[in-house]
Amino acid sequence: MFDLAWSEIALIAVVALLVIGPKDLPTAIRGIAQGIQKLRRMAGQFQQQADELVREAKLDDVRNTINEIRSFDIKGQFTKAVDGDGTLRDSFSDPMKPSPPSWTPPPPAPTGEAPAFIPPPPAPWEPPAPPEPQVAPAFIPPGASPPPGPHSA
């Protein structure tokens, strides 16, 4: 704690012997030892009281934290963060349920009148045409040829 070397302790002992004297030195050492013991006891009691106060104060905090953790709804929080309006959940609710049509037909025309607009029938689906094969040009201009490499002669 104080990091004293043997030479420093010896110097303190010699100075104490000269100042206090050889007769009163044992009683002085005993008094110093008792004072150190009292200080250690008081420090230990203070530390215990401080630890107890901290334990009591943190116990309420820990209880509150545990209650918050127990009542935390992770599924609800996750759902709210990912799908706030519920459209994603509704799209996965029943895959066999027919979805509402995206286009609603116009109301039928009154009898005796022709409808204002008749949509054309959808065109049948045809696969795309295969790409035409690449044909090499008949003539390559001299400036378009690659430069001669190290292996060409």
Steps between C-alpha positions, in 0.01 A plus 500: 500500500771750599771310306783538754835330441699331781748785508222755554346291779841472669548878477156562657582255782834675576334845502220372727755346737690830523191724535282287732777325685558130574282499816179637346540339155305174576200692642505740203505208253213332689296825488566541128394137434177547701424822311550323166267217614231752598531675164468166316189405701338837436582478128355147486178610673470799269552274197233257625249783550578644158461155339168449679370837378605422147339156520171646624501777241586269214252237612207722404665581169563131435139412585372768265734383226393138544132600487564698182677201347218265599234725352697574181315378191774427248257362242286813518803730477642306206165498320457873559848574367478279190130514412345807661179509295445120486508460122786250508324286760176509300678388183630188677184420696332248261679413175198308365260788555427675170628853495264779400526591131727792427267619220130539550282489191279799428137474595282347230352740252130570524291292265466631151828695506844387394777520757723807478825301491572135441852403595681290241562137593848432634751381244614139537846456645776411258854405598767746392672432168843339525790736432641504150838330463801729475659501156858609445538799268623430147761776514704623799658842447878508560473746790253277687726196527673438833865603529750220433597307812840364601419156354379613156742501210 
